[in-house]
Amino acid sequence: MISLLKNRMFCGEKTCNSIGQAAFLIAIMGLASRFLGLIRDRILASKFGAGDELDIYYAAFKIPDLIFNLLILGALSAAFVPIFTSLISNKKEKEAWTLVNNIFSLVLIVVIFVALIVFLFSSQLAGLITFGFEQEKRLAVASLTRIMLLSPIFLGFSGILGGILNSFRKFFFYSLSPIFYNFGIIIGALFFTEFMGLPGLAWGVVLGAVFHFLIQLPETIRCGLRLKFKIDIFDANLRKMIFLMIPRTMGLAVAQINFLVVTVLASTLNAGSLAIFNLANNIQSVPLGLFGISFAVAAFPTLASSWSTNNKKDFIHHFSKTFNNIIFFIIPFSAVFIVLRAQIVRIILGAGKFDWEDTILTFQALGIFSLSLFAQSIIPLLARTFYAIHDTKTPFFVGIFSEAANLLLALTLIKSYGILGLVWAFSISTVLNMFLLLIILRHKVGKLQEERIISSAWKIIIATLIMSTGMQITKYEISYIIDMRTFLGVFIQMGTSLLVGGLIFWVVGKLLKIKEFDEFICLVKKKTLGLRTLSEDKRDEVGGIIN
């Protein structure tokens, strides 16, 4: 059985030719990563509470994140994977690996240079993004930022490795890397802080980035990676990649500036506001990473390959199926987060210095975030769909408009709702972003099998509403039976509500004949038991997650 699972699941040894199978693997690994992430957040919340220390920690992340997103993520998500995939698909391996060496060399020079500049001016930059903090807190932010500047260097190299593995549809080690990243941060929180204090958290981030890089390196070497320091600015593929990444990088710059503005605004609020925003965002990001990101990442090479071979029919087919698969998971998860938001926050974060007041604000933020979770999960697919057709400008301009709306709403709502105003602004602008991208994609590509998407969405929404009603009733009935003042009582209440809700969703899904549900069950059986539950003809007929 173990041998069978290795042969079936480990894309480090075998490529994943199905979007659903690749997404399943990424989601399974993502589940482990997100679980570690929740453990990480529980450790941080219990050890420091939603106060000054976590505000400093999360603020210190902003500038290193900005460097990574602008210099690395834009190139990888918008340009590198489509071009590298096209070269590999067309048997141009020499050109493909020349492009890789060019990128590695550029990253080495540019990221280190930018990191050194930021290091020298970290105090001034920290003062700009956290001007609402007291002087002592601003200096602490600058100190942690200097340490964390090492992380975008390793994450930059690791991102390139991940792009290579994605192009070869080898997702195992790619999806394993975030687990090791979180593991490094946990080591910092548990051990480094004992003798370093708060800087131990920053060194944990650096350790996690090193782990993130090293875990992917052996598999990329097996794929054919042979690193050489070489920069050929006249290389046509490199120039094409730079041309494609510019709009994406500018779009990311808009988004990152917006997050910096959120940090600035949060710094003017009560201590712990920035921590609450990030902790609630981290919780709601679990299904986002498991399903929204997993399916988008898995679909990207297939979409890029279909478009590069002028197979528009397959392109639209894969897009619509992936869209349906995402909403099948995300809509029920959103409902769970809304109905059980207080229980979820209390179980995950409710320990040590994280008190009841922190819990209330965090679960209120979680509920608001969850209203836009469907849009947050669809946007990665929409963005990558545009990148697959070599259109990086549309997501950029839509991003500018949406982030402007976000900023305007934030400035307006923060006056009345404080940190929750920032969350409302984020959610509203995210929904706006998704619908604009979807409308423009429909205009550019043509029909996206909307009838199939709408039909599936309505069935999922109906099943989710019935499920939510059952969970709500169960939640209140349980509260009269057990002691809700204890961790065990809250856990039993949440667990029972989830069990009842899951059973209701399963029954209603069967009655409504939700196709994605049956396909998911078939995929789980194939992956966990090695059963071939559908014939080849039937599998071609039903499509969905399996294909």
C-alpha angles and dihedrals in degrees: 000000000000090000090050092052092050092051092046102041113024105092087181085078100027132029121244107233095178123074090214094049092048091047090048091055093045090048093050091051089041089055090057091046093048091047089054088046091056090048087050091052092046090053091048094045095047094045099044108011123213095307146098097313096056091041088057092046095050093042090053089058094062102078097042088047089050091054093049095045096047101040102032115015095053092054095046101043098040107029120007101058096048093046096042091046091050092051093049092045090052093049094249096135095151092056090045095055091043087058090050093053091048091053094046091052093048092048091051092053102036100041094046091047093050091044091054092051091049090047091057094048100033094117093055093045092048089051091054098051096040103033089140091063122091117258094259092053092048091053090050090052090052091049094052092043091058091056094045092053087085091064100069089054093059093035089051092056090042091051091057090050089050091051090054092050091047091053090053089045090239102140106161102088090032090058092041094059097076089055090059091043091058090042090059092051091049090052088053093049095046103037114010093053090057092071103015101040117209094349086066088073091056092050088050089058090052091049090051091052091052090050089048090057100041096051092060099041101082094051094049089051088054088051089059105273113158110170120217127169100241134139120190107176090184093060105123094215093050092050091048090050092050090049091052096044097053096078091041091050090049089050091051089048089057091049093046092048087052091054089049089053089051088053091049092049093044090052089064092056131074119307110276096030094115090047092052092050091051097042093051090045091051092054095049089046091068096083089033090060095038097051114004096047096032095055093041092051092045093048096046099081091044093049091047092048093048092050094045090054092047092244098145094165093059090042093058091040093056092044095052093045092049090047090053093046091054096050090045089066103028102052094056091043090052090054091049091052092049097046097040100030096123093047093047094051094045093050096045101039107012102110140096113349095359099102134190094269090055089048094053095051092044096050091046089054090046091054092052093046090051092060089068097036092106091055093045089053096048096047095071089055093046093047093049090046089058090046090051090059088047093250110134096152098072096058087046096055093040088049092053092051094045095046091049088054089048092053094046092049092046093053089049101043099040089071092064105024106029114204090357088061089062090052092049090050091050093050097046095047091047092056089048090051093052096050093047092051092047093050093049093046089052089052093049102042104025129229113009097195088268093169091062092046094049094045092052093043094054092052091049092048093050092049090047094051092051090046091050092052091052092049092048093051092046092048093056095042092052091051090065093053106045136043106264093190092078132072090237091054093051091045093051091047093051095041094050092047091050092049093050092044092049092051092048092050090049094050095044091044090055092048092049091044095231102193096206090058094058091043091052091052090050091050093049090050091050093048099042102033103023090237121156097214098169130050118235091254093050092045091054089049099052097039108175123113096348094061 
